[in-house]
Amino acid sequence: MKMFRKQFGNLSRVSTHLSRNVLAARVAYRDVEMSTNAAPAEDVTSPPAVNEFRTGVTNPGDHSDVQVGKFYTIPLEEKKQIFSGGGLTKKYEQQIKTFTEACIMVRSPALELLHYIKNADLSKPVVRYVLYGDNGVGKTLSMAHVLHYGALNDFLLVHVPWAPNWMKRPKESANSATQEGFIDLPFDAAAWLIHFKTQNSKLLERLQLKTSKEYVWSKRESTPAGASLIELVEHGIARIKYASETTAALISELKQLATAGQCKIMVAIDGYNAFFHPVTRIFSDNKQRVTPDRITLTQPFLDITNYDWTNGVCILSVDKIAMTEGYMDSYLPRYLLGKEGFEHLDPFVPVHVGNYTEKEFVSYINYYLDRNWITKTQPGFEEQLKFMSNMNPYTLMQLVRSL
Amino acid sequence: MTTNLVRLLECNIRNSKATVAQRTMRVFSSQQEQSSVEDDEEFRVLNLRTIKQQARRRVIKKDAVPPPRTTHMPVDQDWSAVWSGPRSFHPASVPLPLRQGYTERGAAAPSKYANAELMKIPNFLHLTPPAIRQQCEAIKKFCTPWPKGLESEATWKAIFPVEVITTDYCHSLPTIRHPEARRVTITLNLVDLKFDAHAKDKFLRLVGERYNQETGVLTFTADRCPTRKQNYDYALYLLTACYHESFVTEPWEASKSEADMEVYLFERNKAKLSAEAILNWNVNGEKQAPSATYAESVEKLINEGENEYNIAKYKEEVLKMLKIAN
């Protein structure tokens, strides 16, 4: 088996060497393109080379164990629709820009989730899936893979790209007008509404979802019952002051609509444990740090991760980095969620995301070679990289920067 | 003396005739002249600082060092007579070519003579096997035969679960009492006591740190009374009192809240409510209860702490309970 793989690896390297000459001209052309900041659409439209580390199956719904360890390409417009407001890590975005293609490896945690979601009974209360794993193993990208599936399969996406942003570096905080002692994050709420709108505008138009009751924002402003959800969202975006309340209204509406069977919802929150962190970096009027539950934006997202509605799935990730110093001892979900968070989510399905397997590692190295990202290939460099990175995806990405 | 004499002479002069006085004066002066003539013969030294004459230091006569004892030792001597008790190393008494210590590289280690390294370390030259055998023989007459039926450790531990530890001190002082000798420690395994769930929890709270969680051993130490007997009685009293008190349920124990719980119990927690609510979603009539295995997996996850195994077990149970295709 090992022999076979080695031969296979050699073969692939020969093929990459061969194609490199052909690619050289293209690379030069691409460099010019990038410097002029032109859209790399041409590369995507040109049929991608068929390698043993790529798969032509671009629909995540069709992925199965056959595709494990292979890369599939997210079409540019879909990427723009789903991930323009975040959802891929910053470093990965840079890599996508450099490689001029949005490739994600098909990995077993995402496949496991897809398997659960495809076979889920949506008439039952929503099931919470919790992705957990050490730093840089690909929790966010596994979630991105599932999000892509959701977007293609008529799920309304309720996606928070990185929840700790609200607790750690909010754009602005203001006292809530409606709830005494609570803090509004108007800009962040509006940004989230925009993100929601870009992800779901097509589907919202198609589904024609209506609000169930009248929302009165002020003396003159109100959203009547029976208004479309797009109107509600757009009001929140236009009147940033009410963005937090709009978010809460939107999410409660979505829950009702989903339970009524008018739509199905995929909730995806990255860094979910930030909602249960003991403190935030936001200060109240009396110069005291507020707890996450005193932020108006927290409540709707805690509400939608509760089990009291149907026709949806919740994919949450718990992350060490979402916590702050002193709360980062373990990556296991019970520790990161704390007592309160665990009780809120229980019973949930923990899904472990781990380091690369042997196959995935070889596949990734081949991908880097194909993209000419690794150019110095001394004999045995794979072994060296394997030991240095411990097959951790993020560490590997950092290591090959200089090769 | 001279002044007194002069004064006496002056009195005489006033009383008697001047001639007599003159004669006596002459006699006195002629004596003085004579002594000065004697001094002239040796040259006098002006001694400004009086130097004390130093006494000659007495030279201590040492006996010649005899050759080491080891040279006369017969091969079959009684070693325990030579080295009868613990004592620092002495080179002339130990017929062994010992060497010890650090030197330059390549050189031999210093020999046993005048070797501080050998004297610093404790030695066991008094505890040679023959010496031990000899001492055991000597104290044998004080021993009684080992009781029948207590041959193995398991048997006597089962019959006598309580172990009493005391220490006797032997020392040479005007008093033979040692303050530490009154200390009594009794130990026993917790498994040897019969409890129910409530009593065990209460007992462990009562004994506090006297119970070692890792070994399961309970230790009572008493040293507050002046004699050993009293301390022994007190330690046994503590054990008895704690044991019987743990079976008493006080009225205020009913108000035990979740924060006071020593373990996580599925029955008392929100986990049960959530699981029931999910299982009985839109179900009228017969209610379904979460399975015992699920409850156990949650309890294990919380009580034993998280690890990959417990998480995997929990996941398996959740998938089974929620009927998610695996």
Interface residues (C-beta under 8 A of the other chain):
Chain A: H115 Y116 N119 A120 D121 K124 P125 V127 Y307 D308 T310 S330 L332 P333 R334 Y335 E343 D346 P347 F348 V349 P350 V351 H352
Chain B: N269 K270 A271 S274 A275 A277 I278 W281 Y294 V298 L301 I302 E306 N307 E308 I311 Y314 K315 V318 L319 M321 L322 K323 I324 A325
